[in-house]
Amino acid sequence: MLSHMHKKPSQAQSSGSMQGWGAIYDHLTGLMFMGKEAQMRQATLDLAGLQTGESLLEVGCGTGTLTLAAKKRLGADSEVFGIDVAEDMLAAARRKAEQAGLQITFQTGRIEQIPFPDGRFDAVLASLMIHHIPDPVDKQRGFNEILRVLKPGGRLLIVDFEPPTNPVLSHVVRGVLGDEMAERTVRELIPLAEQAGFRQVETGPAKSRFLSFLRGVKG
């Protein structure tokens, strides 16, 4: 069961950290998405509307699977960065990028204090990470920071778990991911995105029945 992955962190951990999971995280996500993770990642990039040569940041990049896929789509002339609070996840991401021959910068950083200047990126992605931040104040800071580092007209895309409406599936999700995950939806993030200043905020189902997305544009 994966519910222990989503418990509140101890005082020794950073909020949202998955430190210590770098060695097995890819195996867990492969099992979670039943061998369809690659298709799910490509569907996420489709939702982001990426264009060749754009600059991109993934916050909470984990082991970099989506970041690598984004770099391949954006091309050699693009600038792609990933930040995470877990050093072992970043180490795994760097190894994967090196093995793939992709120029990506992975560095320590968190959504509440993104280590980049204003107006740096065309797009920011946050995939399967926002649920790791339970504090709504920290979530709001994260949206504010993403808006800050986006260029005018830059896009935000969040993809995260969507609780199933089927009671049997809901029971399974509660057993696997925990009660808190079974009660959260990206629609709850709309006020936070709008308060930060995002425009054209929209949500909808992602390709997987267990995922939904939120998109917004910096005005």
C-alpha positions in Angstrom: 0.0 0.0 0.0 1.1 3.6 -0.7 -0.9 5.5 1.8 2.2 6.0 4.0 3.8 8.0 1.2 1.2 10.7 1.8 1.3 11.1 5.6 2.3 14.4 7.0 6.1 14.8 7.2 7.9 14.8 10.5 9.7 17.9 11.7 12.9 16.5 10.3 11.4 16.6 6.8 10.5 19.5 4.6 6.8 19.8 3.8 6.0 17.8 0.7 9.3 15.9 0.8 9.6 12.3 -0.5 13.3 12.0 0.6 14.3 8.4 0.7 12.0 7.2 -2.2 14.4 7.9 -5.1 15.6 4.4 -5.5 12.1 2.8 -5.8 9.8 5.7 -6.9 9.8 4.8 -10.6 8.9 1.2 -9.8 6.0 2.4 -7.6 4.6 4.8 -10.3 4.9 2.1 -12.9 2.8 -0.2 -10.7 0.3 2.6 -9.9 -0.3 3.4 -13.6 -0.3 -0.3 -14.6 2.4 0.1 -17.2 0.8 3.2 -18.9 2.9 5.9 -17.3 4.6 6.8 -20.6 1.2 7.4 -22.2 0.1 9.4 -19.2 3.2 11.6 -19.3 2.7 12.3 -23.0 -0.9 13.2 -22.4 0.3 15.7 -19.7 2.6 17.3 -22.2 -0.3 17.6 -24.7 -2.3 19.5 -22.1 0.6 21.9 -21.5 0.6 22.9 -25.2 4.4 23.0 -25.4 6.1 24.6 -28.3 9.6 23.8 -29.6 12.3 25.9 -28.0 10.3 27.1 -25.0 11.7 27.4 -21.5 10.1 25.1 -18.9 10.2 24.4 -15.2 8.8 21.4 -13.5 8.3 21.9 -9.7 8.4 18.8 -7.6 10.0 17.0 -10.5 10.8 13.8 -8.5 13.0 11.4 -10.5 12.5 13.5 -13.7 10.4 11.3 -15.9 8.1 14.0 -17.0 11.0 16.6 -17.2 12.9 14.3 -19.6 9.8 13.8 -21.8 9.3 17.5 -21.9 12.9 18.1 -23.0 12.5 15.6 -25.8 9.4 17.4 -27.0 10.8 20.9 -26.7 14.1 20.1 -28.5 17.7 20.8 -28.0 17.4 24.6 -28.1 15.0 24.6 -25.2 15.9 25.3 -21.6 14.4 22.8 -19.2 14.8 22.8 -15.4 13.4 20.6 -12.6 13.3 21.4 -8.8 12.5 19.1 -5.9 13.2 19.1 -2.2 14.4 15.5 -2.1 18.1 15.1 -3.0 17.8 11.4 -3.7 15.0 12.0 -6.2 17.2 14.7 -7.9 20.1 12.3 -8.0 18.0 9.7 -9.8 16.7 12.4 -12.3 20.3 13.5 -13.1 21.3 9.9 -13.8 18.4 9.4 -16.1 19.1 12.7 -18.0 22.8 11.8 -18.4 21.9 8.3 -19.7 19.5 9.8 -22.2 22.0 12.4 -23.3 19.6 15.3 -22.4 20.7 18.7 -21.1 18.5 19.4 -18.2 19.3 21.2 -15.0 18.0 19.6 -11.8 18.4 21.5 -8.5 17.1 21.8 -5.0 14.1 24.0 -4.7 10.5 24.2 -3.5 7.3 25.5 -4.9 6.9 28.1 -2.1 10.3 29.7 -2.9 11.2 29.0 -6.5 15.0 29.7 -7.0 14.6 31.6 -10.3 14.1 35.3 -11.3 10.9 36.9 -12.3 9.6 36.1 -15.8 12.0 33.3 -16.5 9.7 30.6 -18.0 7.2 30.0 -20.8 5.6 27.1 -18.9 5.6 25.6 -15.4 4.4 22.0 -14.7 3.4 20.4 -11.5 2.6 16.8 -11.9 1.4 14.5 -9.0 3.0 16.8 -6.4 0.5 19.5 -5.2 -1.2 17.0 -3.0 2.0 16.7 -1.0 1.5 20.2 0.3 -1.3 20.0 2.9 -1.1 23.6 4.1 -3.4 26.0 2.0 -1.1 28.9 2.9 1.9 27.1 1.4 -0.2 26.2 -1.6 -1.1 29.8 -2.1 2.6 30.8 -1.9 3.3 28.2 -4.5 0.8 29.6 -6.9 2.2 33.1 -6.3 5.7 31.9 -7.0 4.7 30.1 -10.2 3.0 33.3 -11.4 6.2 35.3 -10.6 8.6 33.1 -12.6 6.3 32.9 -15.6 6.7 35.3 -18.5 3.6 37.3 -19.5 1.4 34.9 -21.3 3.2 32.0 -19.7 1.2 28.8 -18.8 0.7 26.8 -15.7 -0.4 23.1 -15.8 -1.1 21.1 -12.7 -2.0 17.4 -13.0 -3.0 15.5 -9.9 -5.2 12.7 -8.6 -8.9 12.8 -9.0 -11.0 10.8 -6.5 -13.3 8.3 -8.3 -17.0 8.7 -7.9 -17.6 4.9 -8.0 -17.8 3.8 -4.3 -15.9 0.6 -4.9 -13.0 2.4 -6.6 -13.2 5.1 -4.0 -12.7 2.5 -1.3 -9.7 1.1 -3.2 -8.2 4.6 -3.5 -8.6 5.2 0.2 -6.8 1.9 0.9 -3.9 2.7 -1.5 -3.4 6.4 -1.2 -5.1 7.3 2.1 -8.2 9.1 3.2 -6.9 12.6 2.5 -6.1 11.8 -1.1 -9.5 10.3 -1.6 -11.1 13.6 -0.7 -9.0 16.1 -2.8 -9.7 17.4 -6.3 -7.9 20.0 -8.4 -11.1 22.0 -8.6 -10.3 23.1 -5.0 -7.3 24.8 -6.4 -9.2 27.2 -8.7 -9.6 30.0 -6.0 -5.8 29.8 -5.2 -4.9 30.1 -8.9 -7.2 33.0 -9.4 -6.1 34.8 -6.2 -2.5 34.5 -7.4 -3.5 36.3 -10.6 -3.9 33.5 -13.1 -6.4 34.1 -15.9 -8.4 31.6 -18.1 -8.2 29.1 -15.2 -9.9 25.8 -16.2 -10.0 22.2 -14.9 -11.0 19.0 -16.5 -10.3 15.3 -16.7 -6.9 14.1 -17.8 -6.4 11.0 -19.9 -6.3 8.7 -16.9 -9.6 8.3 -15.0 -7.7 8.9 -11.8 -6.2 12.3 -12.9 -7.5 15.8 -13.5 -5.8 19.0 -14.6 -5.8 22.7 -13.9 -4.5 25.2 -16.4 -4.0 28.9 -16.1 -2.3 31.8 -18.0 -0.3 34.7 -16.6 -2.0 37.9 -17.8 
